[in-house]
């Protein structure tokens, strides 16, 4: 757990707010939101 780049590429990680809610752009160009300890729950195509 805690690995945001399973393909070995570095992903851009951004803090959205103060509630430990994060998002990053995955290798498919999707904006992926995740909560603490959770992965890829919501995806939005850019």
N, C-alpha and C positions, 0 to 999 in steps of 0.2 A: 504494500500500500504506500501511498505517498509519491508514486512515480507518475509524473504528468506527461512523460514522453516515452511511451513504450516502443516507438520506432527508433529511438536514439536521437531524434532531433530535438533541439531546444524549442520550447513553445513560449510564446509571449503570455505572461500571466499578469493580470491586472486586478487590483482591489476595487470592487464596485462600491462598497459602503463599509460601515463600521461593524456590521453584523456578521463578520467572517464569511462573507459571500463572495465567491471568486468567479472569474470567467477567463477563458483563454481561447485562442484561435488554434484549432487542431489542424492536422496536416491536410485535411479535406477542405479547409477554408471556412469551416463552420465555427460560429461562436458558441462555445460550450460553457454552460453555467454549472457550477457544482458547489455544494455546501460542504462544511467541514466533515471530512471522512467519507463523503459520497462523490461519485464520479459520473459525469455525463448524464445528468438527469433530464436536462432540457437542452434542445439544440435549435438554433435559429440559423437558417441558411442566409448568408450575406449576399 
